[in-house]
Amino acid sequence: MTSTENATRNGVDTATLFATLDAVKADTELAKFRFRATNRWLSGTHNQSTIHGFHGAKQEMTHRQPFTFDADHPPVLVGSDQGPTPVEYLLHALAACLTAGIANVAAARGLTLTEVSSTVEGDIDLLGILGLSDEVRNGYQNIKIDFTVRGDDPEKLRKVVEQSCRRSAVFDVLTNGVPVSVNVSTD
Amino acid sequence: MTSTENATRNGVDTATLFATLDAVKADTELAKFRFRATNRWLSGTHNQSTIHGFHGAKQEMTHRQPFTFDADHPPVLVGSDQGPTPVEYLLHALAACLTAGIANVAAARGLTLTEVSSTVEGDIDLLGILGLSDEVRNGYQNIKIDFTVRGDDPEKLRKVVEQSCRRSAVFDVLTNGVPVSVNVSTD
């Protein structure tokens, strides 16, 4: 099987992918992005975020439409279950980032995928956030993701997953943390 | 203004909130939760997660419906923009967790809210994930969230936001990181 830079593989336009890499190499300022979400409280633990605009490639851009997402707590956590919990969105973000990376890396390496599916689970002890223990952290104690990846050469596909982890933005943030600053206006 | 444990405030059923705390104090095993998402790759960087079941309070439970979410890259990042990027979901998760906490803490303290809104931004230099620099991390370099909170006593509301940060699962995970294990099946 031969591959060329002009091929679209796994739904990835590899020609454009390589051209984008070349463009960024030539002007590294293109790589600076600022992503954004706005959120408003609705009632109780129910709130809604909108994701639309972002800054990148030296310009203000928008997604093709505003995307809105509800978050809430389920009844067992005294919410009205109008959406997943915030911590479940973290699991989705992790699976989504690694999966996109797998598709890109496989395409760049000329490997065809037929399936990428995953289940991601996070263990959390709510004694932390409920303020009932000082020894239990607030967040997940661990996260586990199980992938099933099918397509070309299994050993090469395993290495694709490894490379996706090494180059994943969400994997980095979740495993290494990131500084977060919080500002409050009450005007 | 007086408050009683029976009041619903800010849409939070404080009586049930306090009863839940008492129940967990009496049986701390109730506090152990395992959240879950499943994801499947669709094409290119486009994939979809489903969030439905979770384990908590010593039983398997489900949200009132399966929630599904698409993630993708925008065209400037060689995707088809079928949903936000995975890293944007992290921003939503942070805003959602802190906002739910603000509503709960304010209610527990007998404070009425009229508005909680926020904008959250994350700076990322894609030289990392593109493999073009070993000195640039893959994930966000920093995240900033700006809240507008209105209602009772502004000084008390500021302290509510502080307490929400101190007890937020997502804030903890993002600022401190969490161990992530990755398993791959190619069968």
Interface residues (C-beta under 8 A of the other chain):
Chain A: N10 G11 V12 D13 T16 L17 T20 L21 V24 K25 T28 A31 K32 F33 R34 F35 R36 A37 T38 N39 R40 W41 L42 S43 G44 T45 H46 N47 S49 I51 F54 G56 A57 M61 H63 R64 F67 F69 A71 D72 H73 P74 V76 L77 V78 G79 D81 G83 P84 T85 P86 V87 E88 Y89 L90 L91 H92 A93 L94 A95 A96 C97 L98 T99 A100 G101 I102 A103 N104 L113 E115 V116 S117 S118 T119 V120 E121 G122 D123 I124 D125 L126 L127 G128 I129 L130 G131 L132 S133 R137 N138 G139 Y140 Q141 N142 I143 K144 I145 D146 F147 T148 V149 R150 P154 L157 R158 V161 C165 R166 R167 S168 A169 V170 F171 D172 V173 L174 T175 N176 G177 V178 P179 V180 S181 V182 N183 V184 S185 T186 D187
Chain B: N10 G11 V12 D13 T16 L17 T20 L21 V24 K25 T28 A31 K32 F33 R34 F35 R36 A37 T38 N39 R40 W41 L42 S43 G44 T45 H46 N47 S49 I51 F54 G56 A57 M61 H63 R64 F67 F69 A71 D72 H73 P74 V76 L77 V78 G79 D81 G83 P84 T85 P86 V87 E88 Y89 L90 L91 H92 A93 L94 A95 A96 C97 L98 T99 A100 G101 I102 A103 N104 L113 E115 V116 S117 S118 T119 V120 E121 G122 D123 I124 D125 L126 L127 G128 I129 L130 G131 L132 S133 R137 N138 G139 Y140 Q141 N142 I143 K144 I145 D146 F147 T148 V149 R150 P154 L157 R158 V161 C165 R166 R167 S168 A169 V170 F171 D172 V173 L174 T175 N176 G177 V178 P179 V180 S181 V182 N183 V184 S185 T186 D187
